Amino acid sequence: MGTSRMFRIFIVLGSAFMILLIIIYWDDVGASHLYLHTPVSPGPKIPHPPPQQRPQTSRTPSFLSDIDAFVNQFLEPGTGEPTDPVPVDTSNQSEKAEERYIPRREWKIHLTPVAAELRERQEQRRRLLQEMCANDSMVFSGKNRSFDDIPNKELDHLIVDDRHGIIYCYVPKVACSNWKRIMIVLSESLQQDGVPQRDPLAIPRDLVHNSSMHFTFNKFWKRYGKFARHLMKVKLKKYTKFLFVRDPFVRLISAYRNKFELRNEDFYRRFAQVMLRRYANQPTPPTSVDEAFAVGIHPSFSHFIQYLLDPQTEKEMPFNEHWRQVYRLCHPCQIQYDFVGHLETAEEDAEHLLRQLRVDNVVEFPTSHRNLTASSWEADWFSTVPVKARRELYKLYEPDFRLFGYDKPDSILNE
């Protein structure tokens, strides 16, 4: 009889102990949700939201649920305006101000909506990309491949900021220096004495284009190995993805002006000497850019176009990023971009984008006062290029014209 009673006591105590373990485990396991939503690659930690004043209840709310809610809304694709409730402070009459800041959170809440024309502009640009990618009449290399089929090296222009959930595909000669500065500020990858650099224009140019300052998709393989593609897809689904483009022909003029009308030793040796030997009757061009400039020798814009159209060029190496087509740099038919900016509307688009990313209180897009290449210059620059070559060049860059909504330059092609 005593043995049976002891057995029942052990059963009751054991059950109570298991229930206690389940309760403790259930409280702890809630943290597992956090790992489902936080960025998977290392980077600066996302700041935790401050504890908020709540009415006392029979059970103290877990701070883990606050973190989970914050990270969830932080990582949602940023195609719309913030919808987070603004905390009410009845003791502060400044609530009627147009904009409020959430303490210790980096993103800003606006009480006024983005202008309807700006929202419609973005909708039209995104819709055009989808339509062109689905249009069977437009054919170009790599259009119908899957994301998994894109070689790692071709993903090197996708810069990732895990801190804010942003992916930026940079296109050289489309304000990419300033957008790279923005990405450095947001990622806090440049610090001095533990203090992050907050002024984009204070970042030296040599650091702006230093690959060590940016975490790109191409670097995923070194860090994550066989899991890299899966992690890329997770980020592409969750993060806000953007790029900036410009008129393809104007971009070529800008690339030529910057790389061949200025003293650039690297581009002179890698490209200018080749052009001079092939198209300018210079079998032995000067050995350095300083020598070439001293005697007034450099490839003309027409030589540059010949180089782009020459089949031998890409047999030797892929196009340099400064004149490579945007569809080859950013893969718009494999990546669904949330925001498409145009250099022609750069200031409006930059303000709209930073607001959409909810970081416009953290950083501002630098205003450029440089001598930018203008579309109105196209006729003068192409006057030395034969009409046949102009038409061939258009075919080479036609996907960029059509994907991003730039008109066919009939006045240049039909002279």
PyMOL commands that set and color helices and strands:
alter all, ss='L'
color gray80, all
select helices_A, chain A and resi 2-29+32-37+63-75+93-96+116-134+147-149+152-155+176-187+200-202+205-208+211-213+217-238+248-260+265-279+289-294+301-309+311-316+326-330+343-356+375-384+387-403+410-413
alter helices_A, ss='H'
color red, helices_A
select strands_A, chain A and resi 99-101+108-110+158-161+166-169+191-192+195-196+240-245+339-342
alter strands_A, ss='S'
color yellow, strands_A
deselect
rebuild
show_as cartoon
